[in-house]
Each structure stands twice: as structure tokens, then as C-alpha cells.
Amino acid sequence: LDLETMMARVSAAALFLGLAARAVKLGDHVDVASAWLRDHVIGEGLTSSALRDIESLGASTEIASVEARADATVRVAWRDGAEHDVDLTWLAKNAPGAALPRVDDDRVGFDARTPENVPRVAFEAAVGSEAGRLATYRLLAKHGAVVLDGAPTEAGLAPQERALERLYAGQLFDSDYGRVWLTQGVGPSNEILDTVSIAHSNKSASWLASRVEYDATRRLEFHTDSSFWPRPAGAILFHMLRPADSGGETLLVDGFAVTEALKRSDPEAYRVLASQPVHWKYKPAALEHFHRSVAPVIQLEHDRLVAFRWSNKDRDVLRDVAPERVDEWYRAYKKLAALIDAPSSRLKLRLGPGSVLLLDNWRVAHGREPYVGERSLYGAYVLRDTMDSKRRYLEWHIGGSGTDTDRLGSTNTTTTTQTPPSEECASDAEVSVSYTRLDEGTFEEFQAQAPLWAALVDPDAVADRALELLTSMDGDHTRWGFQVNAYEHALQTASLVYRDHPADDELVVVALLHDLGEALWPANHGEVIASMLRPYVSPRADFILRYHDLFQGYHFNHHFGLDRNARDALKSSPYYDDCTAFTDAYDAVAFDPSFESLPLSFFEPKVRALFAREPYALDPTNPKRGATCTDARETTPPDAIIDDQPAKYAQPRAM
């Protein structure tokens, strides 16, 4: 609404039309009912509060006259003798149908490539004053996650409660788990919710028998907490007291970032997840009552994203979905799941002793890597209303401007965040060479470049690229007339292989990635993926990858007038039977839309383990071994990989 244009059209004679019909028209722009206008007039002005004298509303909504004024107001005289000034600026913003003001436009998303977007500040600076708390609240609203370093590390629920409650002035929520709980375990045994925390919080004795168990040997799936509450916990505080000896890193996904990505790539899937209510449930093992809630995965208010719920274990029976809509809901749900599980979406943090991770639970999903050794982590919840009211009060009470990280003092320079390998060495912009021919380069120049080359083949970086390429195949663009797309075909094939050969991790990964070449060069996709994985796999796996497309032709070549037995030309290979078994028992039958595949998150650790092998360790005679930039990093494979695997594959092996 152009205020100047509107004012130019305003006149005492023409501003309000249809007085008998009790309607008010402002130029050609805004229509409001006179009853609505009177309801929102207080005293001599106009506010967002409604008129309290509701009994007189029906008899006093006819307008007698209006008078336009030069100060962007209109004097309205009512039939009952009352007069009020209407602020046209306010009216333009608040009339029915007017767009709501945009909020949180300064949100900053994060993903695997932007660890710097999760700020780290000193704990005492964050909690020691009202200004520090306000700055922390602002950072949380902007980034969705903040790490506070240097919190007290005194063990015990009472001292931890005293420390954590300082951030929200004692307003920790007394949930089923108490105001503060302790999660601890010793990997690879199960991780349990310590019952001492429940006893400390004076919960009923029946709770003492309750244990929440998580398998420390597997990655904890991404989830938001308390999805089963009508209003889930607003913030979570995780205080690391003792990190695991190995692994146990915290994993974060910006739920708002991935849902916005879904909106851009698949608006219909976004609409389905934002409109279809989902039932969520939690029943403690020792209690009879349930927690229940009903809310969509993506929660909108006036088309604005306000909350994101994600917890597959807390999702209840899918109710209220018409049978003809079920498939579209699952398609949308799996599409969002793929975005959440994509390595590019995932930020990995290794919290040290005394690090407190503050999360916006309405925005950020969290998980955990597998771990070995003892691990102890305290936690607490803060209600959303507490978060919002504390921030509103401090904004009103002290306000202030400036950069919040500057006010608090960033600790990012001493962060324990795991930095991507490419950021641990000099960047491309920081390395400059003078040579234009390789034979002219100096020792110093090549030494400066070596870390950059090594970063390209870092095990995690290679695994990330492979997994991202695989998830890029999830869509109708790789269906090619089949009932499943190439991504689902890969998951099905790997699931079938794992069912029959759970100990053969290499074969499972081969099954998962065997068609990755389709995303790059379909004409000879078997040779493409074989070349990509050649440094990391055995000769048997290389043969299966290289020729699986030829062997698969046995099942359909004759329909095109081609030789279905073309694969027999390779019968002399010691791996012929392996490749035949792979294609016939797994690859050729993995096109079933009703098959329940294991999720990509299940296979990811196996993928990463494969790429952590020393390149060409399974092919010691390969001249590339020890002669590529991969050797700039220190990787010593287990003796079993070097000594046992080549002999294992020296003879034909039935699957």
C-alpha cells in the first residue's frame, strides 16, 4: 500500500463509502467493516488491542462522518457521538488481508560447509549479566544453535542445575526427566538415561525402573525432542562433562534450512508436510499415561515457517490421512528425510568438557555419532514461552545494538568443532605458484600445494561426495519408467545384500553405490563407478562394479534382439560366479515399490569405513600405490586388511 498515493485519493467526501452498509473503503486499496474499525479503536487512537466494552459494539458501529487530515489520520465520527482518529499507517499494516510484517529475516542457516555459522562464546560472558543473556538469546534466534564454552565441570545433578539455570534465570522446565538429567554410557555397550537424575528430581518411585536405551555402536538418528508435547520444548541445553574417547560427536541439522530446500525443489512435498496433521506419542515404560500431540512435520503460521518436528521413533500411527493421499505423504516424508540425512546438511561438533550446546528445538534436529569409551552429558529443557518472554523483557529493559558475538567475545578461534579437512590447511587463495609446467615446479611449491591435494581425497570428504551423489539420484528424474527411482533401487539392493551377508561390509557398500555412475555417465556406468572405487575395494568388488551392467543384461537383452549370454565371455574370471550371484539375486530384483529398505543412515558408517582404507591396500602390486597425493595423509589400515583380504579373494567365492 503506497501511503502517499492513498492520501492523495483521500477526501472528506469520498474516503468512506457505503455508510449505511457499515463498510469502510479506503481509496481502492483496503476494505474494512465499520464494526471491525470501531472494535479496534481505543481512546483517540488506533491500537492492536480490541475494545473492551463489547456490549455497546453492536449499537455504535454506524459512521456519521469522516474528515481527512494532513497528518495521515482520519477523524471518524460515530452515530453515538464518539469520535476517534484513525492512523492510516497502522490501518494499512493491520487491515484484514494485509500481509503480516516479516520477522526473523536475519536468520542464518548452517550446514556441513559452514561450521562458523554456529557461534561459540564464553559461558560466563553469556550468563553473567542481563546484557550477556540478551546477546545469547539473539544469537540463538539468529543461528538456531550456540556453543557456550567454559561451563563448570563439577559432576552431579545439583551443581549442574545451578550452572545451567543461570542462562534462563532459574526457569528450567521440570519435565518427565526432571529439571536436569544425565545421559551416560560406556561404548560399545548401551548408553542409558541415568536413573539417579530422576530420583534427584523427586519423580515417582515407578520411574526408577525406567531406562531409555540407545545403542552406542550406531549413529543416533536425527530428531527434535518432545515432539509428542502440544508445544515441544523450546530450547535444549546439552552440557558435555566427559566426551567419549573416540567418536560421539554431536550432529546437527538446520531443520528450517532443509525444509526451505524442500520447498524450492519440491513445493508439493512441502505443502503436504505442512498441511497434513501427524500424531506423535510417547509412553514411558514404567507409566500408564501417554504424551500425545497432533501437528504437521512443518508448522506454518500465515505461511511463515515457525516450527519443525522430526522424530521417527515418536511418530504414532498415521491417522487422518485419506487412503488416496497416503502415498503422497510418504513420498514427501522420504524426500525430506533424504535432505536431512544428506552429508551436506549435517554439521558435526565435538564438544569438549565444559561446553554447553544451546539448541532451538523448534528449528534444529540433533543426533550423535557412534562412540567408544565413557561419555557423560547433562541436559535440560526450557519452554518456548519462557524463551520468548525472557528475550522480550530484556529487549524492552536494556535493548542495545551492535554485534552480539562482539559483545560476548567469540571463542571460535579455540573451538573444538571438527573442521572439514579442506579448511585445516591453507586455502587455494593462500597458495600461489609461479610455474606453468609441472617440470618447472620447485620443492617448496609442491609442498605448499600438497595439503590442498590431500584434502580432496580425505576419507570423509570422499565419502561425503559419494553420499551426496547418491542422494542426488532421489527423484523422478532417475525413474526411467521403473516403479522405483535409482536411489531407492540402491537402498533396496544394499538391504537385500545386508540381509544375506551382514558381515560383508564391502559387498554391502558395493550394492549401495553400484549404479552411482548413472548420475555421471550412463553409457558405461559400471566402468565409471568401478574406477571411482578402485583404490578402496578388492579385485572381486572391482569386477562386480565394472561388469554388473553386462551381467544384468542376461535378464532383458533378448527382448531387444541382443545376446543375453554375453556375460559368458568372462567365465574364466575367478569372480564370474560372484558377479552372477550379485546381479541375479540382488541387482535384478531390487525394483519393488513395496519393499521396506533400510535407510541411508544405516549404511553411511559402512561407506565411511570403506573410504578410510589405505588406497590400493587390497592391490599391493598396483603401481599407483604409494605414488599419489593420497599418501600425504597418515592412514595405517588394520593388518587384516593388508594381509588377509588379498588371500581371501584369491579363489572364486560363492555368495
N, C-alpha and C positions, 0 to 999 in steps of 0.2 A: 504494500500500500504506500503510494507516494503522498506524503503528508502535504507537501506544497500544492500538488495538483488537487488534492481533496479540498484543501482550504480555499483554493481558487474557485471551486464549484459551490462552496457553502454560501448560502444566503438565508436571511431570516424567512424568506418566503418559500424557498424550495428545499431546505435541508431535510425536513421531516414530512413525509407524505403518508397518506392513509391513516390519519389520526383516529378516525372512527373505528378503523380495523385494528387499532392499537399496535401498529407496526411502525418501526422507525427505519428509514433508509438514508444512509449517508452517501450522497453522490451516487455513483454507480458501483461502489466497492464493497460496502459492508451492510448486511441486513441484520437487524436485531429487533426482537419483540420488545414493546414498551414495558411489559411485565418483567422481562429479564433486566432491562435497564434500571427500573425502579428498585428491583431486588438488590442490585449491586451498588446503589448509591448510598453512601454513608455521609451524613452531615452535609457539607457543602462541596464535597469532592467525590471522587470515584475510587474505590479500592477493590481488592480481590476478595474481601470478606462480604458475606451475604447480609442483607438486612435482617436484624433480629426480630423486628416487630412483624412477624409473618401474618398475624391475624388481620392486619389492615392492608395487606398487599392486594387482595382482590378488589378492594374498593378505591384504590388510589393509583391506578396504573394508566389512566387516560391523560394524555398530554394536552394542555390548554394552549401553550405557545412555546416557541423557541426563539433564541436570539444568538446569532453567531458573533463571536468576539475575535479580536485580532491576536489573542494570546493562545490560539489553538484550543480554545474551550468553547462550549456552547452552554448557555443558560437555558435550562428546561424548567418550565412552569407546569405544574400538575393541576388537575381539576380540583383536588382537595386543598389547594392553596400553597402547597410546598413548592420550593424552588431549589434547584441544585445545579452546580456547574459540572459539566461532563468534560473530562480531559480526553481529547480526541486521540492523543498519542497512546494513552492507556487502552482506549477502546479499540484502536487498530490492532493492538497486540493480543487482546483478550476476547474479542467478539467470537461467538460460536463459529467454528470453521477456520479461525485464524491459526496459522502454524505456531506450534509451541516453540518457545526460544530454545536454541540449541545449547546443550550443556556438555561438559567434558570433552570439548573439542581439542583439548591439549593432551588427550591420551596418547601414550607412546607404547607401541606394541614391542614384543620381543620374540625371538626365535633362536635357533641354534647358531645363527651367524651374528647375533647382536647381544652377547652377554653383558656388554656395557649398559644396556638398557634396563638392567636390574641394578639399581644403585645400592651401594654399601656405605653405611655411615656408622659412626661410633655409637655404641649403645647408650653411654652416659649422656652424650650430646642429644640423643633422641628423646630420652625420658626425663632428663634432669631439670627441665623447665617447661613452662607453657609454650614458649616460642619454639622449643625443640620438638615438642609433641605436635604442634600445629604443622611444622615443616614436614614431619614424618607422615602425618595424615595426608598432606598434599602429595607427597611422593607416592604413597600407596594408591591414591586416587588416579594419579597420572600413569604409573607404571604397572600397577597390579601386584607388584612384589618388591620388597625391600629387605636387605640383609643388614642386621644390626650387629656389629662386631664388638667383642669385649664384655659380654654379659657375665655376671658372677657364675662361677662353675661349682659352687657348693652343692653337693648332692643332697637329695631329699626333697620331698614334695613341699614342705613348709617354706624353706628358703627359696625354692623355685617360684612358688606362688607369690612371695613377697617381691621377687625380682620382676616377674612378668606383668603383675598387675599395675606396675608403675606407669606403663605406657598408656593405659586407659583409666587411670585414677581409681584403681580398685574394681573396675567393672568387668571382671572376667565372668563368663557365663557358667553357672553351676549346672552342667549338663548331666546326662546319664553317667558320664565318666568322671564327674567331679569338676571342680574349678581348674585343676591341673591333673594331668595324667602322665604316666611314664610308660613308654614303649621301649622294651629292651629285648635283646636276644643274643644268641651266640651262633653265628652261621658256621656251618651249613645246617644247623638244627633250626627248628621253627622259632620264629620271632613271636612273642606273646605280649598281650596287654597286661602289664603287671597288676595283680590284684591288690597290692599294697596301696596303690593310688586310690582305688575305690574305697578301701577301708578308711583311708585318711579323710575322705570327703563325706564320711558318715552316711554312706549309702546302706541300703538294707543288707542284712546278712546273706540273703539269697544271691546277691551279686558276687560274693566271694568265690562262688563256684564258676563264675563266668570267665571265659578266656576267649579273646579274639586272636586267632592264629593266622599268621602269614608265612609262607614258605620263603625263607631267606635265600634259597638257591635259585629262585626265579624272580624276574622283574615284577615289582608290584605295579599293576595296571593303573593307568591314569584315571583319576576320579576327583570329583569335588565331594567334600564332606557334607553329611546331614542332608542329603537330597530328599530324605523322607520327612523332613520337617516342612510345615507350610511355608515358613521363611527360614531357609537354611542359615547356618552360622555365617555372619558377615565376614569376619576375619579369623584366621588361624595363626597362632604363634607356635613355631616349632623351635625349640632350643636344643641344640646339639651339645650333649655333655661329653660323650665319648664316640668319636667316629669309628667305623669298622677298620680293621687292619687293611683290608683290601675290598674295593667296591663299596656299595652302599650309598653311592652318590644320589642326591635328590634330583628328580626330574620334574621339570615344569613345562606346561603348555599354556600359552595365552589363548584361552577359550574365545575371547572376543575376536582375536586375530584370525583364528581358524574358521569361526562362523562367518566372519565377513568375507573370507576367501571362498567359502561355500556359496555365499550369496552372489559373488561375482561369477563363479564358474558354473553354478547350477541353481539359478533362482527358484526353480520349482522345488528342489530338495530343501532349500532354506524355508520356503513357505510352508511345506509340510511339517517340518520340525518345529516351526514357530506357532503353528495353529493346532496341532494335534495334542490334546492332553495325554500325559503319561502318568501311570500310577507308580508310586515309589513306596517301598515298605522296608521296615527294619524291625526284627523281633529278637531281642536279646535272649540267649539260650536259657537263662535262668528265670525269665519273667514271662508272665502270661500276656502282657499287653503288647500292642504293636505301635510303632510310629508309622503314620501314613500321611501321604500328601498326594495331590494331583496337580501337575504343572507340566507344560511342554519342555522339551530339551532347551529350546531357545525362547527366552521370555522377552517380550516386547511391551513397551508402553507407548502408545501413539507412534508406532513404527520405530521407536528408539530401542536399541538393544540395552537391556538392563541386567540380565542375569543369564547364566549358562549352567545347566545341571548335567553332570556326566558321571554316572556310576553304574556300570553294567551289573554289579552284584546287588545293588539296591533297587534295580528296576523290577517292578512287580509284573503280574500278568498284564499283557497288552489288552486293555479293555477299551470300550467305547470307540473302536475302530471298525467301520463297516467292512465286511469281507472283501469287497471290491477295492478297498483302499489299503489293505494290509501290505501288499507287495510294494506299493509306492512308499509306504512308511519305512519298511525295511531297507529299500534301496537308498532312501535318503539317510537313514541311520548309518548304514555301512559306508556311505560316501563321506559323512562327517568323521566316522571312526578312522578311515584311511588318512584323512588330513591330520587328525590328532596323533596317529601313530607314525606319521612320516618323520624320518630323522631330521628333516629340515625344520620341523616345527618345535623340536624338543631342545630345551635348554638344560644343560647338566651342571649342577653345582655340587661341589664337595665342601660341606660345612665343617669347619674346624671347631674345637672345643670353645664354647662361649659365643658361638654365632647363633643369632636368633633370626629365623626366616619369618617375615610377616607377609601373609598372603591375603589377597582379596578373594575369598572363597566363592563369590558370585561371578568371578571372572576367570580365575586360574585353576587348572586341574594339576594335580601333583601325583607323583609316583616315586619309585625307588629302584635302583639297580640291585642285583643280587650282591651278597657280600659274604666275607669270611672274617671271623673274629667277633669279639664282643662289640655291641653297638647299643648306645643308650640315648634316648631322645625324649625330652619333655614336650608337652603340648597343652594348649589352652584355646578356648573359643571366645570370641567377642560377638555379641549380637549386632546385626546391621543397624538397628535403630540407635544403639549405643555409639557405634562408629560415627554415624551421621550427626547425632546430636552433639557429641564431643567436638567434632570439627566445626559445626555451625556456631557453637558457643565461642570457641577460640577465634574464629574468623571475626565474629562481632566484637569480642572482648579486646583482642590485641591486633588483629588484622596483620598489616605489614605486607611488603612486597619484596621482590628480589628472588634470587635463585635459592631454592631450599637446600640443594646439596652444598652450595657455598656457605649457607648459614650453619649447616650442621658439620661440615667438614667431611668430604668423601674419604672412604678407606679403600677405594677401588685399587689404589696402587699396591696395596698389600693383600689383595683378595686371594682367597683360596678357590676361586672359581676356576674350573677346568677350562683353559683357553684352547680353542681349536688349534691344531698343530701349525696351521699356516700363519697364526698370529704369534707364535712363540719365537719366531725368527724375524729377521729383517724383511720388510715388505718389498715388493717389486720396485716401488718408487724410491726406496732407500739403497738399492743396489744398481750400480751403473758400471758398464764395462766399455772399453774402448775398441775391442776387436770387432771386425766384420767377418772374419773367417775363424773357424774353430782352431785351426793350426796356429793362429796368432795369439790365442789367449794365454795369459800368464797364470802361474800357480795361484797367486793371490786372487785373481778374478774368479777363477773356477771355485776356489774355496769360499768366496763370498756368495756365489750362486748355489752352492751345494745344498744349503739348508732349504732353499726355495724348492729345489727339485725333490728333495726328500719329503717335504711336506705334501707334495702331490700324491705320493704313494704311502703316506702314513696309513696304518691299518684302519683306523676309524674313519679317515677321510675316504678311503676306497670303499669301505662298507657303506658309508653314507651315500656315496654316488650310486652304488648298485641298488640300494633300497629305494632311493628317490626315483631312479629309472623304472624300477618295478611298479611303484605306486602311480607313476605317470601313465601306466597302461590300464588303470582302472577307469573304465568309461565305455560308452557305446562305440567309440572310435576304434576299439580293438575287438569288437564282437565278430565282425566279418561273417555274419549270418549264423554263427553258433548261438546256442542258448545261454552261454556264459561268455564273458569277455576274457581277454588274455590274463588279466590279473587274477580273476577267480580260478581260471584254469591252472595257473601256477600254484595257488594255495591248495587246490584240490590234489594236484599231483604230489606235492610235498606231504600233504596229510596222509595220502594213501601209502607213500613210501615209509613215513614215520610209523604208521600202524603196523606194518610188516617188519620194519627194520629200525626199531627205536634207538639202537646203539650205533647205527651207521650215520653219523652226523654229516659226513662228506656227501653221501648219496642223497640225503635229505636236502642239503643246500643245492646240489646239482638239480634236483627236481624242482626246487623253488625258482631257480634262475635260468632254467634250460631254454626258455623262449625269450630271454631278455634281448637277444639280437633282433627280434622282430621290431623293437622300438627304434632300431638304428638302421638296419639294412636287411629287410625281409628276404631278399632273393637267396641269400646263403646264411640265414640267421644262425644255423648250427655252428658254422665255422667262426662266425663273429663272436659268439659267447664263449666258444672253446678258446679262442685267442685271448679273450679278456681274462678268463680264469686260469689259463695255462700255468702261470707262475705259482699257483697256490694249490693245485689239485694233482692227484695221482694220474698215471697214464690211463688207468681204467676210466676214471671220471672224464678225462680229456677225450677219450674215444666216444663215450656216450654223448657228450655235448656236441662233438664235431659231426657225428653221423646220425643222431636221433631223428632228424628230419627225413633222411634217406630210409631208415628202418621203418619209420611210421608209414611210409608210402605203401607198405605191404597191405594196409587196410583200405586203401582207396585208389591206388594207381590204376587198377583195371577198369575203373569207371571212366577213366579218361583215355583209355586205349594205351596205357603205359605198362611197363613191366613191373608187376607187383613184387617180383623176386629179385629186384635189382640189388638188394642188400646182400644177396648170397655171394656177390663178388668179394666180400670181405670175410668169408667164412674161415679163412686161415688165421684171422686175428685171434689172439687169446682172449679178447674182450667181446667177441661176437655174441656169445651167449648172454653176457651181461647187458649189452645194448638191446638185444632182442627181448629179454625179460623186462627191461625198463620201459620200452615203448609199448609192448603188448599188454603188460599187467597194470601200468600206471598212466603213461602219457596218453594212450589211445582211449582210455575210458574216463578221463577227467573232464567231461563236458556236461555234467549233470547239475541242473539248476537247483535240485532238491538236496544236494549233498551238503552236509554241515562241515565246512572246512575249519581247520584251526586258524586262529588269527595270525596276522603277520608278526605281532609282538611275540608270539611263541617261538617263531623261527629266528628272530633277529639275533639272539645270543649265539646261535649256531653260525649265522652268517659272519658275525664279527670274529668268532673264533677261527673260522676258515681264513679270513684275510689277515689274521695275526700270525699265520705261519710264515716262516722264512721263505721268501720267494725261491722257487726251484729246489727246495729242500727235498722234495719227493722225486727229483730228477737230477741226481748229482752229476751226471755226465753232460748236462746241458751247458754249452759254452757261455750262456748268459749268467749262469750262477756266479755270483761274486764279481760281476763285471757291469753292474747297472747302478743307477743312483739309489736304488732301494737299499744298498748296503751302507748308505750314510747313516742309517739308524741302527741302534743296537737291538737286535732281536735274536734270541737264542731259543730255538724250538726245543721241545722236550726230546730226550733221547729216543723215545718210542717213535716219534715221527720220522727221525732220520734213519734209525736202524731197523725198525720193524716194518714200516709201511712199504718200502720197495719190495721186500721179500714177500710181503702179504699179497702183492698184486703180480708176482712173477708168473703165477699159473692162472688158468681160467677159474673163475669163481662164480658159482651159481648164487642167485639172489633169493 
